[in-house]
C-alpha cells in the first residue's frame, strides 16, 4: 500500500518474535494503512565478520543484511549498539553510539576514531541475481 511509518522503528538481533509463517523474525510491524502484518529479520551472512567498517576506507561497507517481507526500508538511523575493534585486533569497545564522531584510546594508548558515519539501503544480490 506504500504507507510510510512516520517514526523510526528499532530492530535488534536480540529481539525475536514469531513471524507470519511461523519462523522467528526480529521485528513484526502492522501497517496502519492496510492492516497487513510485515516481517523483518537481521540475517547472518557467510561473511558476517566482514560486515563492518574498514579502516581508512571511503567505500560503502555492509554493516547489516535485512530480510524484508512486505516492508521497503527507506532510511537507516545510526545510533548505539555498534562495537569497535582497534587495528591491533585486541581492543574492543561494545555498545558504542556512532551517531556522532567517536574517539577512544586502545590498549597501547593509541587513539582510534570513527567519524562521518552514514548509511543507505541497497538491494542485495543472491547467487548473482539482483533482487527486484
SULMOHU-V711246 format. One record per backbone hydrogen bond with DSSP energy under -0.5 kcal/mol. NH is the residue of the N-H (numbers start at 1). CO is the residue of the C=O. Records with the same first field share a line. If there is no record, write none. Layout:
NH = CO  CO
This chain:
15 = 12
17 = 25
19 = 23
22 = 19
25 = 17
26 = 40
27 = 40
29 = 38
31 = 29  36
35 = 31
38 = 29
39 = 69
40 = 27
41 = 67
43 = 41  65
45 = 43
48 = 45
50 = 47
51 = 48
52 = 50
57 = 54
67 = 41
68 = 66
69 = 39
70 = 68
78 = 76
82 = 96
84 = 93
86 = 91
89 = 86
92 = 90
93 = 84
96 = 82
98 = 79  96
102 = 114
104 = 112
106 = 110
109 = 106
112 = 104
114 = 102
126 = 129
129 = 126
131 = 124
